[in-house]
């Protein structure tokens, strides 16, 4: 492990940990067995566009679907400087799919809402994902 972060426990007692510098998502069983669910070839593969690689800054366990929810943001300087945000669903097998893609600025934002990064992420008992974003807080509270 190299800078482990964002530990989440599932109902079976497995601990899911992001290995930030190792570019991996790891699973630790209650018996102490460690496995790599997503490795460097997926998480940090520079040949794959950033929006197609799971961002693992925030994790939450979705009990309703038996999978992890992950999200994060990254700054991209081209074609314009902007903050891109993605959220993912990750099955224990390592299969993953993007469920949200948006950015802070831009008229053609696919999410149709400006999102200033993800500050926190949670999943409710029905499996719905909830995020906190600085921009969304400003909009909700009416701050300018």
Secondary structure as UniProt FT lines:
FT   STRAND          4..9
FT   TURN            11..12
FT   STRAND          15..19
FT   TURN            20..23
FT   STRAND          24..28
FT   TURN            30..31
FT   STRAND          34..38
FT   HELIX           40..43
FT   TURN            46..47
FT   HELIX           50..52
FT   STRAND          58..62
FT   TURN            63..66
FT   STRAND          67..76
FT   STRAND          82..91
FT   TURN            92..93
FT   STRAND          96..103
FT   TURN            107..108
FT   TURN            110..111
FT   STRAND          120..123
FT   TURN            125..126
FT   STRAND          129..132
FT   HELIX           134..141
//
